[in-house]
Amino acid sequence: MALVRGGLPGELVEAELHKRKNHLEGRVIRVLEPSPDRVDLPLPPSADLPMRYEAQLRVKQGFVEEALTRVGWVEAEVAPIRPSPRELRYRSAAQYLRLPTGGLGYRAPESHEPVAIEEDLLVAEFIEDARRQVGSWPLVDVEEVAFKGSFKEGQTLAALISPTRRGLKKMAEQMVKEGLAGVWWAEPDPRGRFRGRLAHLAGKAILMEDFGGVLAPVDPVSFSQVNPLAAGELYQEAATLVKGGARALELFAGVGALALHLAPRYAEVLAIEINPRSIQLGQKNAKKQGVENLRFIRDDARNLEKFLPADLVVLDPPRAGLVRELRQTLIEKGPPELLYIACDPATWARDVGELVRAGGYELRFVRPYDFFPYTHHVEVLSYLTRST
């Protein structure tokens, strides 16, 4: 079996392949017989699904259905995929490389070589405007620039990723005068994005975004969903699936956008998050919104057991899914209801399969959501219950 980046179902392609442990992987060199669904748009390198939008949705629906049966070994109906409210211009965040020739572009997915772009059709208009503005500056010592904007406010924040912030403050102040809402500095760190030192340089530190009727803070140095319009729809549906009760726990809670949707249904909602800045922002926002039954706690999701019992646990883990310790806690001592939101169908299906077989849970609802048009990525909303 060969997994070929850039090829579409039914196409005949010439590809460069490399052997992996159990399969071949590669990239398309030339399309010999294109699919009738292929579209010719000037898309960025991350857009690996250049198909008519209706065809993309069919493919992503199939990803989730196949993962559930082949990886999870679970038979369940999958509700029709929910399209993104915007097919293009849907991203409110992006991170770009400073190009050696000037301006801001991308890294190629496999080679990581710099790729110049004329226009990025996947980012919102306010992000594209900011990319052009900041890219016109002589960004000495700046390696990359991360942007985070708000559809609600129509503004953009930038984070200049550089080993030093020397000389950046004056430039940041001028960027704000020219239209950016605010500028941060972030030190590169081999442990991952925004794990090093951070400093707010000029303008606003945060923006407010609407996630399906609740307001939550966003900035370029903390995690939040990059398609808030689609995420808001998912959060709204998630809140309708649960029964309500005394206590709900949300793991990997971020700034608590989903927790705010759940707060009217539960006497107490605990938002468990490891990132101290996300906790600070979430606490301040809950107080500002007048939500008194939402409490933020800094802790690792592995420590779920000490917050039990609960009527509901909400899971929204990174792409790798649930770590074994957390799966085992859920199997042995988990609540009667689970909401599991996932960004990787394969690891989600693995976890759901184990919760069903070893934990006695029943998968009651599954719906894919398209947060990332023109890419292979797909979000999954699922709801599980068991008798206690």
C-alpha positions, 0 to 999 in steps of 0.5 A: 500500500502506498500513501501519496500526498497530493493524489486524489481518489481515482487519479493516475499519478507519477509519484516519488515513493519511500519505504516505511515500516509497513507501507510506502509513502510519497508525493505526487510528481505529476498527475497523469489522469486527473480526477474530475473533482480536482480544482485548480486554485492557488492554494498553499502547500498545506492544502493537500485536498484540492477537490470540489468542496462536495467531494472533499466532504464525501472523502472526509465522511469516509475517513471517519467511517473507515477509522471507526470500523477498521481501527476501532472495530465499532459498528455505529451510524455516523451522522452526515458531516457538517460543512465549514461555514466558509469554504475559503477564508476560514482560518483565523490563525496562521504561522509563516516563515520569514523568506530569505528573499523577503516577505512571509511564506510557508515551509514545504510539508516534507522538505521544509524548504521555503515556499513563497505565496502570492496569496493565502486563500485559506486565511481570513481577510484580516490575516491576509492583510496582516501577512502582507503588512508585516511581510513588508518589514525588514524582519531582522532576526525574526524566524517566523511570524504567527497571527491570530485574528478575530472574526468578531472584531475583524482585527489581528494580533501578531507574534514575532518569533525571534531568539531576541526581542532586542529592537522589536518593541519600536517596530511593534509599536509602528506596526500597531500604528499601521493597523495591527491590533497588537504584537507579541514576542515569542522565543523559539523553543525546541520543546514546541510552539510558545514553550519559551519566553513570551512578552507583549510588546505593543497594542492589544494583548488579546482579542475576543472571538465568538464561538457559537454564541459565547465569547472567549479570548484569543491571542497568537501565543495560546491555543484556540481553534483556527476555524471559530465559525465551525467550532462554534457550531460543534460546541452548540451541538455538543451542549445539546447531546448531554443530559446535564447534572451536578458536575461536568469536567472538561479536560484539555479545556483551553480558555473554556469556550466549550465549558461556557456552553456547558455551564447552563446545564450543570451546577458546576463545571471544572475546566482542567488545563495545563497551560497557565496562560490559558487558565488566566485568560479563561478565569478572567473571561468567565468572571467577565461573562458572569459565569459563576459555576465555571472553575479553572484548575491547572493540572494534567489530564492524566490526573482525572481520577482526583476530580471524579466523580462527575456526571460528564467528562469532556475530552478534546485531546491533541492529535495523539489521542488519550494517553493510556493512563487516562484511558484506563481511568475512564474504563475503571472509574469514568462517568456515565457520559463522555463527550469526545472531540477529536482532530484525528479520526484514527486515534479517536477510533482507537480510544473509542474502541477501547472504551466500548470493549473494555469500559462498557461504553456505548457510542451513541452519536458521531458527527464529523465536522469540517474545520479545515477545507482543502486539507485532509484534516477532519474534526469528530464530535462523539457522545458515549454513555454507560450505566453506572 
